[in-house]
Amino acid sequence: REVATVARNSVTGQSGAVVLLPAGTVAPPDAPTNLFAAPHPATASEPYVAINLSWSNGDLLRTRTYELERRPAGEPAWTAIALVPPAMSTSHQDTTVAPATLYEYRVRAVGVAGPGPWSIPASATSPATALDTAPPSVTLLTPAQGAIVSGLISVSAQATDNIGVASLEIRYWNQYLGQEITLGSVSQAGSLTVNLETSGLTPASYSLRAFAQDAVGNWSVAEIQVQVTAPPTIVRVTSIALTGKTQGSRATITGTVSVKDTLGAAVGGASVTTRWTLPNGSTRTSTVVTDTTGRATFSVSSVRGTYTLTVVSVKKAGVVFDAAGSVLSKSIRK
């Protein structure tokens, strides 16, 4: 029968757990149990490859430390592995493994009476890839370097990596705010497209940046400059008014075209081109510049019947004609 107790050395003052036997020497500790081995791939927080080992203490009272051995699977000889203190720890991380190698491990407890029996072996294959030190490659695809942009623009980036892209992010530097602003990000993917609304930005040169990172924290950045300009004014034909007079078999038709911007302000100095379609099927085209009230007036005379006035185009430097949002045609019969 064994008795567990606490003993104290009256000379040194040291104390600790002891096992008292009725007779004879102390037996070596029993073998550890539940030895488990698992591969450890490199990560951003732990950028190295290893095999993680853990086991259970089979004889706590008689164990003072452990011995661990390893061998490549199928090899006859075992090699001792130095354990990292503390001596009573029941885990170890083997960071000396070669890539893609199947290893067998065994562990035994050591006590006052010497080492006990070896545990049942456990095996694991080390990660196939050694420590990754290569950063991803990243490119900004659109817009082009030095592009002149305005309004809503699309920004796209592409990244590749020898192992895999963990994250891709697109940002821009606003020098007036002193901030780098994130436009969008994606995980576990190598492509990303985001939108940037430049209408609220002060016209100037801005830096667009794409950041790519892999699983172990290697990263790279691509940067381009774009020139933001004030967006063009959008103009529309808001109305077409037709009036007519007749005299005998003939009619004179007058058409007034009104041009305004998106805020409802009159647009003067715009060249408005229209096409009259006459009752006999013939057409006449003319161009008139809008006055300060944003109006352009057109007139035509021919036989009585149906007249149609159609706006062909509106042109002015620094403006864009929104044909889809405009009144483009109107008819009158006289």
MARNU-200919 format. One record per residue (C-alpha): x, y, z; chain. Coordinates in pm, 1 decimal. Each point is the difference from the previous one (the first is absolute). Layout:
<pt px="X" py="Y" pz="Z" kette="A"/>
...
This chain:
<pt px="0.0" py="0.0" pz="0.0" kette="A"/>
<pt px="125.0" py="353.6" pz="-81.4" kette="A"/>
<pt px="-62.0" py="312.4" pz="208.1" kette="A"/>
<pt px="11.6" py="350.1" pz="-146.0" kette="A"/>
<pt px="98.7" py="281.9" pz="234.1" kette="A"/>
<pt px="197.3" py="324.9" pz="25.1" kette="A"/>
<pt px="355.2" py="-9.9" pz="135.1" kette="A"/>
<pt px="226.4" py="283.4" pz="115.2" kette="A"/>
<pt px="379.8" py="4.1" pz="14.6" kette="A"/>
<pt px="90.1" py="143.3" pz="338.2" kette="A"/>
<pt px="345.7" py="103.6" pz="-122.1" kette="A"/>
<pt px="-83.2" py="171.1" pz="-329.6" kette="A"/>
<pt px="-359.6" py="90.9" pz="71.7" kette="A"/>
<pt px="-115.5" py="-153.5" pz="-329.3" kette="A"/>
<pt px="-331.3" py="-182.6" pz="-6.1" kette="A"/>
<pt px="-193.3" py="-202.3" pz="-254.1" kette="A"/>
<pt px="-220.9" py="-297.0" pz="-68.7" kette="A"/>
<pt px="145.9" py="-344.1" pz="74.3" kette="A"/>
<pt px="-113.4" py="-359.0" pz="-31.1" kette="A"/>
<pt px="58.4" py="-225.8" pz="299.8" kette="A"/>
<pt px="36.2" py="-370.9" pz="-62.7" kette="A"/>
<pt px="-18.6" py="-264.3" pz="270.7" kette="A"/>
<pt px="322.0" py="-156.8" pz="-127.2" kette="A"/>
<pt px="239.0" py="-2.5" pz="-295.8" kette="A"/>
<pt px="88.5" py="272.0" pz="-255.5" kette="A"/>
<pt px="-229.3" py="248.6" pz="-173.2" kette="A"/>
<pt px="-132.2" py="-129.5" pz="-333.4" kette="A"/>
<pt px="39.2" py="202.2" pz="-320.8" kette="A"/>
<pt px="-309.4" py="197.2" pz="-104.0" kette="A"/>
<pt px="-263.4" py="-146.8" pz="-226.2" kette="A"/>
<pt px="-10.7" py="85.7" pz="-369.0" kette="A"/>
<pt px="-177.4" py="321.4" pz="-108.1" kette="A"/>
<pt px="-330.6" py="-50.2" pz="-181.0" kette="A"/>
<pt px="-195.4" py="168.1" pz="-281.5" kette="A"/>
<pt px="304.6" py="119.4" pz="-193.8" kette="A"/>
<pt px="-133.3" py="215.6" pz="-285.2" kette="A"/>
<pt px="182.8" py="162.2" pz="-294.7" kette="A"/>
<pt px="-143.8" py="263.7" pz="-238.0" kette="A"/>
<pt px="157.2" py="211.3" pz="-277.9" kette="A"/>
<pt px="29.5" py="374.2" pz="58.9" kette="A"/>
<pt px="-6.9" py="208.4" pz="-321.5" kette="A"/>
<pt px="149.1" py="347.3" pz="1.3" kette="A"/>
<pt px="-239.9" py="284.0" pz="83.1" kette="A"/>
<pt px="28.0" py="377.9" pz="31.5" kette="A"/>
<pt px="26.4" py="-20.7" pz="379.9" kette="A"/>
<pt px="226.3" py="-311.1" pz="-3.4" kette="A"/>
<pt px="205.9" py="22.6" pz="-321.6" kette="A"/>
<pt px="165.8" py="-341.7" pz="12.0" kette="A"/>
<pt px="-81.5" py="-364.5" pz="-73.1" kette="A"/>
<pt px="10.4" py="-264.4" pz="272.6" kette="A"/>
<pt px="-165.5" py="-308.0" pz="148.9" kette="A"/>
<pt px="-188.4" py="53.0" pz="325.6" kette="A"/>
<pt px="17.5" py="-279.0" pz="259.3" kette="A"/>
<pt px="-197.1" py="-62.6" pz="318.2" kette="A"/>
<pt px="-42.5" py="-289.6" pz="242.4" kette="A"/>
<pt px="-151.0" py="-95.3" pz="332.8" kette="A"/>
<pt px="199.3" py="-73.2" pz="316.6" kette="A"/>
<pt px="-23.0" py="-370.2" pz="80.1" kette="A"/>
<pt px="160.2" py="23.6" pz="345.6" kette="A"/>
<pt px="-3.7" py="348.4" pz="150.6" kette="A"/>
<pt px="160.3" py="-85.4" pz="337.2" kette="A"/>
<pt px="307.7" py="-175.5" pz="-136.7" kette="A"/>
<pt px="61.1" py="222.9" pz="-306.3" kette="A"/>
<pt px="266.3" py="268.5" pz="18.5" kette="A"/>
<pt px="50.0" py="69.5" pz="-369.9" kette="A"/>
<pt px="-53.1" py="-147.5" pz="-347.3" kette="A"/>
<pt px="206.8" py="-120.9" pz="-291.3" kette="A"/>
<pt px="-124.2" py="35.7" pz="-358.5" kette="A"/>
<pt px="131.8" py="-173.8" pz="-311.5" kette="A"/>
<pt px="-73.6" py="24.9" pz="-370.2" kette="A"/>
<pt px="76.1" py="-188.4" pz="-317.4" kette="A"/>
<pt px="-109.3" py="26.1" pz="-362.0" kette="A"/>
<pt px="-258.0" py="-269.2" pz="-67.2" kette="A"/>
<pt px="163.3" py="-327.8" pz="-96.9" kette="A"/>
<pt px="344.6" py="90.1" pz="138.2" kette="A"/>
<pt px="143.6" py="-230.4" pz="270.0" kette="A"/>
<pt px="177.7" py="259.8" pz="216.4" kette="A"/>
<pt px="-167.8" py="240.4" pz="239.5" kette="A"/>
<pt px="142.8" py="347.9" pz="67.6" kette="A"/>
<pt px="-38.0" py="184.6" pz="329.6" kette="A"/>
<pt px="-173.4" py="340.6" pz="-10.7" kette="A"/>
<pt px="90.0" py="258.2" pz="259.7" kette="A"/>
<pt px="-309.1" py="105.5" pz="192.6" kette="A"/>
<pt px="-64.9" py="362.1" pz="78.3" kette="A"/>
<pt px="-44.5" py="65.7" pz="377.0" kette="A"/>
<pt px="-197.9" py="-40.0" pz="216.3" kette="A"/>
<pt px="100.8" py="-360.5" pz="48.5" kette="A"/>
<pt px="-349.3" py="-111.2" pz="99.6" kette="A"/>
<pt px="-173.0" py="148.4" pz="-304.8" kette="A"/>
<pt px="-204.3" py="-259.2" pz="-190.2" kette="A"/>
<pt px="32.2" py="173.4" pz="-338.4" kette="A"/>
<pt px="271.5" py="92.7" pz="-246.6" kette="A"/>
<pt px="23.3" py="175.8" pz="-335.2" kette="A"/>
<pt px="254.4" py="-158.2" pz="-234.5" kette="A"/>
<pt px="118.9" py="280.9" pz="-226.9" kette="A"/>
<pt px="294.2" py="-196.6" pz="-143.9" kette="A"/>
<pt px="-206.2" py="-203.6" pz="-246.9" kette="A"/>
<pt px="67.8" py="-22.6" pz="-372.3" kette="A"/>
<pt px="-288.6" py="79.3" pz="-238.1" kette="A"/>
<pt px="-244.5" py="-275.4" pz="-101.4" kette="A"/>
<pt px="160.1" py="-269.1" pz="216.4" kette="A"/>
<pt px="-182.2" py="-267.5" pz="200.3" kette="A"/>
<pt px="145.6" py="-21.5" pz="351.9" kette="A"/>
<pt px="-58.2" py="-243.4" pz="286.3" kette="A"/>
<pt px="30.7" py="116.9" pz="362.0" kette="A"/>
<pt px="19.1" py="-171.0" pz="337.0" kette="A"/>
<pt px="29.2" py="137.4" pz="352.5" kette="A"/>
<pt px="87.8" py="-146.1" pz="340.1" kette="A"/>
<pt px="-1.9" py="125.0" pz="356.7" kette="A"/>
<pt px="315.8" py="15.1" pz="209.9" kette="A"/>
<pt px="-2.1" py="-22.6" pz="379.3" kette="A"/>
<pt px="237.7" py="-61.7" pz="291.2" kette="A"/>
<pt px="24.6" py="-361.9" pz="-102.5" kette="A"/>
<pt px="81.9" py="90.8" pz="-360.9" kette="A"/>
<pt px="-204.3" py="-1.9" pz="-321.1" kette="A"/>
<pt px="-319.6" py="-195.2" pz="-36.8" kette="A"/>
<pt px="-130.1" py="-175.9" pz="-311.2" kette="A"/>
<pt px="-57.5" py="184.2" pz="-326.2" kette="A"/>
<pt px="-351.7" py="109.3" pz="-94.7" kette="A"/>
<pt px="-188.1" py="-134.5" pz="-297.4" kette="A"/>
<pt px="144.3" py="191.7" pz="-301.7" kette="A"/>
<pt px="-196.0" py="274.0" pz="-178.5" kette="A"/>
<pt px="65.1" py="130.1" pz="-350.4" kette="A"/>
<pt px="-65.4" py="309.9" pz="-208.5" kette="A"/>
<pt px="110.2" py="141.5" pz="-334.2" kette="A"/>
<pt px="160.8" py="341.6" pz="13.4" kette="A"/>
<pt px="-148.1" py="277.9" pz="-219.3" kette="A"/>
<pt px="102.9" py="-30.6" pz="-363.6" kette="A"/>
<pt px="103.6" py="362.5" pz="-32.2" kette="A"/>
<pt px="292.4" py="140.6" pz="188.5" kette="A"/>
<pt px="-14.7" py="350.8" pz="140.0" kette="A"/>
<pt px="-142.8" py="233.4" pz="-263.0" kette="A"/>
<pt px="204.9" py="317.7" pz="-40.0" kette="A"/>
<pt px="-125.8" py="104.7" pz="-345.4" kette="A"/>
<pt px="-245.3" py="294.0" pz="3.4" kette="A"/>
<pt px="-300.1" py="5.6" pz="-233.2" kette="A"/>
<pt px="10.2" py="183.3" pz="-330.0" kette="A"/>
<pt px="-269.1" py="268.6" pz="-32.5" kette="A"/>
<pt px="-103.1" py="229.1" pz="-287.0" kette="A"/>
<pt px="-254.8" py="276.9" pz="-38.1" kette="A"/>
<pt px="-177.6" py="-74.8" pz="-328.0" kette="A"/>
<pt px="-230.3" py="302.6" pz="-24.6" kette="A"/>
<pt px="15.3" py="290.9" pz="-28.2" kette="A"/>
<pt px="327.7" py="48.2" pz="-182.2" kette="A"/>
<pt px="296.1" py="180.9" pz="151.5" kette="A"/>
<pt px="-50.0" py="375.3" pz="-39.8" kette="A"/>
<pt px="-361.1" py="-32.5" pz="-114.1" kette="A"/>
<pt px="-219.2" py="310.8" pz="14.0" kette="A"/>
<pt px="-319.3" py="-100.5" pz="178.8" kette="A"/>
<pt px="-323.0" py="153.5" pz="125.3" kette="A"/>
<pt px="-326.9" py="-116.7" pz="147.7" kette="A"/>
<pt px="-40.4" py="-367.1" pz="91.2" kette="A"/>
<pt px="298.8" py="-211.2" pz="-107.8" kette="A"/>
<pt px="74.2" py="-371.9" pz="20.9" kette="A"/>
<pt px="324.6" py="-113.3" pz="166.5" kette="A"/>
<pt px="114.1" py="-360.3" pz="-46.4" kette="A"/>
<pt px="302.1" py="-195.4" pz="122.8" kette="A"/>
<pt px="148.3" py="-345.8" pz="-59.0" kette="A"/>
<pt px="234.3" py="-194.4" pz="233.1" kette="A"/>
<pt px="181.3" py="-334.9" pz="-20.9" kette="A"/>
<pt px="214.2" py="-193.1" pz="247.3" kette="A"/>
<pt px="212.4" py="-315.5" pz="-7.8" kette="A"/>
<pt px="-221.2" py="-151.6" pz="273.8" kette="A"/>
<pt px="-317.0" py="203.9" pz="3.9" kette="A"/>
<pt px="-129.7" py="353.6" pz="49.2" kette="A"/>
<pt px="-150.0" py="38.3" pz="348.3" kette="A"/>
<pt px="-133.0" py="353.5" pz="-43.2" kette="A"/>
<pt px="-19.2" py="274.0" pz="-261.8" kette="A"/>
<pt px="-94.9" py="359.3" pz="80.1" kette="A"/>
<pt px="-39.3" py="321.6" pz="-200.2" kette="A"/>
<pt px="50.8" py="340.5" pz="164.0" kette="A"/>
<pt px="64.7" py="359.5" pz="-98.9" kette="A"/>
<pt px="193.9" py="276.5" pz="173.0" kette="A"/>
<pt px="-193.2" py="321.7" pz="63.2" kette="A"/>
<pt px="266.4" py="260.2" pz="69.0" kette="A"/>
<pt px="-258.1" py="257.7" pz="102.6" kette="A"/>
<pt px="-129.1" py="-221.5" pz="281.7" kette="A"/>
<pt px="339.7" py="-152.7" pz="77.3" kette="A"/>
<pt px="-159.1" py="-345.7" pz="-18.3" kette="A"/>
<pt px="33.0" py="-319.2" pz="-198.1" kette="A"/>
<pt px="-354.5" py="-110.3" pz="-72.7" kette="A"/>
<pt px="-91.9" py="-363.0" pz="-70.0" kette="A"/>
<pt px="-231.9" py="-46.2" pz="-296.6" kette="A"/>
<pt px="-41.2" py="-376.5" pz="32.2" kette="A"/>
<pt px="167.0" py="-329.5" pz="86.0" kette="A"/>
<pt px="-34.9" py="-370.9" pz="-69.0" kette="A"/>
<pt px="135.5" py="-314.0" pz="170.3" kette="A"/>
<pt px="139.3" py="-312.3" pz="-164.3" kette="A"/>
<pt px="-33.4" py="152.9" pz="-347.2" kette="A"/>
<pt px="234.6" py="159.9" pz="-248.8" kette="A"/>
<pt px="-228.0" py="250.9" pz="-171.3" kette="A"/>
<pt px="-199.2" py="297.4" pz="122.8" kette="A"/>
<pt px="-199.8" py="280.6" pz="-162.3" kette="A"/>
<pt px="-137.6" py="298.9" pz="190.9" kette="A"/>
<pt px="-152.6" py="338.6" pz="-83.3" kette="A"/>
<pt px="135.8" py="340.6" pz="94.5" kette="A"/>
<pt px="-226.8" py="304.0" pz="-15.8" kette="A"/>
<pt px="228.8" py="292.0" pz="-80.6" kette="A"/>
<pt px="-267.9" py="268.3" pz="-27.4" kette="A"/>
<pt px="51.9" py="106.4" pz="360.5" kette="A"/>
<pt px="378.4" py="12.0" pz="-23.7" kette="A"/>
<pt px="203.8" py="314.7" pz="-51.1" kette="A"/>
<pt px="140.2" py="-9.8" pz="-355.8" kette="A"/>
<pt px="362.1" py="-117.2" pz="40.4" kette="A"/>
<pt px="229.2" py="-300.0" pz="-38.4" kette="A"/>
<pt px="-87.8" py="-297.7" pz="225.0" kette="A"/>
<pt px="179.1" py="-327.3" pz="79.4" kette="A"/>
<pt px="-187.0" py="-327.6" pz="-52.4" kette="A"/>
<pt px="154.5" py="-300.3" pz="176.9" kette="A"/>
<pt px="-58.5" py="-375.6" pz="-1.5" kette="A"/>
<pt px="133.2" py="-210.3" pz="289.5" kette="A"/>
<pt px="36.3" py="-380.4" pz="-22.5" kette="A"/>
<pt px="99.1" py="-233.5" pz="284.9" kette="A"/>
<pt px="56.9" py="-374.5" pz="26.1" kette="A"/>
<pt px="-73.6" py="-235.7" pz="289.6" kette="A"/>
<pt px="332.2" py="55.8" pz="177.8" kette="A"/>
<pt px="-10.5" py="378.2" pz="-17.5" kette="A"/>
<pt px="214.9" py="70.3" pz="-307.6" kette="A"/>
<pt px="-149.3" py="300.0" pz="-177.3" kette="A"/>
<pt px="50.9" py="233.6" pz="-293.2" kette="A"/>
<pt px="-158.5" py="317.6" pz="-133.4" kette="A"/>
<pt px="-67.0" py="149.1" pz="-342.5" kette="A"/>
<pt px="-58.2" py="373.6" pz="-40.7" kette="A"/>
<pt px="-109.0" py="229.9" pz="-282.2" kette="A"/>
<pt px="-87.5" py="368.2" pz="-27.2" kette="A"/>
<pt px="-323.7" py="130.4" pz="-151.7" kette="A"/>
<pt px="-101.2" py="357.5" pz="-69.9" kette="A"/>
<pt px="-347.4" py="79.5" pz="130.7" kette="A"/>
<pt px="-178.7" py="278.6" pz="-188.4" kette="A"/>
<pt px="-334.5" py="165.2" pz="57.1" kette="A"/>
<pt px="-275.7" py="-209.5" pz="-158.9" kette="A"/>
<pt px="-156.1" py="140.9" pz="-319.4" kette="A"/>
<pt px="-334.4" py="178.5" pz="18.6" kette="A"/>
<pt px="-290.8" py="-217.1" pz="-112.0" kette="A"/>
<pt px="-251.9" py="183.6" pz="-219.1" kette="A"/>
<pt px="-341.2" py="-104.2" pz="-126.0" kette="A"/>
<pt px="-269.6" py="131.7" pz="-229.6" kette="A"/>
<pt px="-278.2" py="58.1" pz="249.5" kette="A"/>
<pt px="-272.2" py="113.9" pz="-243.6" kette="A"/>
<pt px="-88.4" py="68.1" pz="-363.0" kette="A"/>
<pt px="-275.3" py="253.9" pz="-64.2" kette="A"/>
<pt px="-160.9" py="24.6" pz="-346.5" kette="A"/>
<pt px="-227.0" py="274.7" pz="-131.6" kette="A"/>
<pt px="-132.2" py="55.9" pz="-351.3" kette="A"/>
<pt px="-169.4" py="249.1" pz="-229.7" kette="A"/>
<pt px="-177.7" py="-70.2" pz="-328.9" kette="A"/>
<pt px="-65.8" py="208.1" pz="-306.6" kette="A"/>
<pt px="-186.8" py="-166.2" pz="-274.8" kette="A"/>
<pt px="157.3" py="-333.3" pz="-79.2" kette="A"/>
<pt px="319.7" py="77.3" pz="181.5" kette="A"/>
<pt px="108.4" py="-18.3" pz="365.7" kette="A"/>
<pt px="282.6" py="152.5" pz="199.0" kette="A"/>
<pt px="110.7" py="-198.2" pz="304.9" kette="A"/>
<pt px="221.3" py="126.3" pz="283.5" kette="A"/>
<pt px="171.0" py="-233.1" pz="245.2" kette="A"/>
<pt px="170.3" py="96.7" pz="326.0" kette="A"/>
<pt px="244.9" py="-246.5" pz="158.0" kette="A"/>
<pt px="89.9" py="50.1" pz="367.6" kette="A"/>
<pt px="333.9" py="-133.9" pz="135.4" kette="A"/>
<pt px="75.8" py="-29.3" pz="373.8" kette="A"/>
<pt px="250.8" py="-175.1" pz="222.1" kette="A"/>
<pt px="-83.3" py="-259.9" pz="265.1" kette="A"/>
<pt px="-54.2" py="273.6" pz="260.1" kette="A"/>
<pt px="-258.2" py="169.9" pz="-219.6" kette="A"/>
<pt px="220.8" py="294.0" pz="-101.5" kette="A"/>
<pt px="-26.5" py="134.7" pz="-354.1" kette="A"/>
<pt px="293.7" py="-87.3" pz="-225.8" kette="A"/>
<pt px="96.0" py="280.2" pz="-235.4" kette="A"/>
<pt px="248.9" py="-20.1" pz="-284.7" kette="A"/>
<pt px="-86.0" py="-360.2" pz="-92.0" kette="A"/>
<pt px="-23.5" py="-93.5" pz="-368.5" kette="A"/>
<pt px="-331.1" py="-177.7" pz="-59.4" kette="A"/>
<pt px="-42.9" py="-187.5" pz="-326.4" kette="A"/>
<pt px="-354.4" py="-94.5" pz="-105.0" kette="A"/>
<pt px="-174.7" py="-162.8" pz="-293.2" kette="A"/>
<pt px="-340.7" py="104.1" pz="-131.7" kette="A"/>
<pt px="-210.6" py="-266.8" pz="-167.2" kette="A"/>
<pt px="-248.3" py="174.3" pz="-233.0" kette="A"/>
<pt px="-345.5" py="-113.8" pz="-108.9" kette="A"/>
<pt px="133.0" py="-112.0" pz="-339.6" kette="A"/>
<pt px="261.1" py="-225.1" pz="169.9" kette="A"/>
<pt px="301.5" py="217.3" pz="-68.9" kette="A"/>
<pt px="235.6" py="109.3" pz="279.5" kette="A"/>
<pt px="192.6" py="312.4" pz="88.4" kette="A"/>
<pt px="286.5" py="21.7" pz="248.6" kette="A"/>
<pt px="128.5" py="308.8" pz="177.9" kette="A"/>
<pt px="210.6" py="100.1" pz="301.7" kette="A"/>
<pt px="-74.1" py="281.7" pz="241.7" kette="A"/>
<pt px="189.6" py="109.4" pz="313.9" kette="A"/>
<pt px="-202.4" py="32.5" pz="320.1" kette="A"/>
<pt px="-40.5" py="344.4" pz="153.9" kette="A"/>
<pt px="55.2" py="91.2" pz="365.8" kette="A"/>
<pt px="-336.4" py="-154.7" pz="87.1" kette="A"/>
<pt px="110.1" py="-331.7" pz="-149.5" kette="A"/>
<pt px="-238.7" py="23.2" pz="-297.6" kette="A"/>
<pt px="63.1" py="-56.8" pz="-370.0" kette="A"/>
<pt px="-269.7" py="95.6" pz="-251.7" kette="A"/>
<pt px="-57.9" py="-166.3" pz="-337.6" kette="A"/>
<pt px="-253.0" py="76.3" pz="-273.5" kette="A"/>
<pt px="-107.3" py="-149.7" pz="-331.8" kette="A"/>
<pt px="-266.3" py="62.5" pz="-266.4" kette="A"/>
<pt px="-164.8" py="-243.6" pz="-238.8" kette="A"/>
<pt px="-335.6" py="-144.6" pz="-96.5" kette="A"/>
<pt px="-257.3" py="-67.5" pz="264.9" kette="A"/>
<pt px="11.9" py="-329.4" pz="182.6" kette="A"/>
<pt px="198.5" py="-166.2" pz="279.1" kette="A"/>
<pt px="336.3" py="140.8" pz="103.5" kette="A"/>
<pt px="243.9" py="-180.9" pz="229.4" kette="A"/>
<pt px="299.6" py="161.8" pz="169.9" kette="A"/>
<pt px="270.6" py="-245.0" pz="117.0" kette="A"/>
<pt px="309.4" py="90.6" pz="205.3" kette="A"/>
<pt px="307.9" py="-163.1" pz="-154.8" kette="A"/>
<pt px="272.0" py="122.1" pz="238.3" kette="A"/>
<pt px="96.5" py="252.7" pz="265.2" kette="A"/>
<pt px="364.2" py="102.2" pz="17.4" kette="A"/>
<pt px="204.7" py="225.5" pz="225.8" kette="A"/>
<pt px="350.6" py="-21.7" pz="138.9" kette="A"/>
<pt px="8.8" py="-163.4" pz="343.8" kette="A"/>
<pt px="-352.5" py="-140.7" pz="-17.2" kette="A"/>
<pt px="-146.6" py="-340.9" pz="-78.3" kette="A"/>
<pt px="-336.5" py="-28.0" pz="-175.8" kette="A"/>
<pt px="-231.0" py="-250.6" pz="167.9" kette="A"/>
<pt px="-213.0" py="-102.4" pz="-295.8" kette="A"/>
<pt px="-169.3" py="-283.5" pz="189.4" kette="A"/>
<pt px="-131.2" py="243.4" pz="260.3" kette="A"/>
<pt px="-110.7" py="262.6" pz="-250.3" kette="A"/>
<pt px="-311.0" py="96.6" pz="-191.0" kette="A"/>
<pt px="117.1" py="-63.8" pz="-355.3" kette="A"/>
<pt px="-303.2" py="40.3" pz="-226.0" kette="A"/>
<pt px="-336.1" py="174.8" pz="-29.7" kette="A"/>
<pt px="-261.7" py="34.0" pz="-278.2" kette="A"/>
<pt px="-269.6" py="251.8" pz="-96.2" kette="A"/>
<pt px="-263.0" py="-3.8" pz="-273.4" kette="A"/>
<pt px="-97.6" py="317.5" pz="-181.9" kette="A"/>
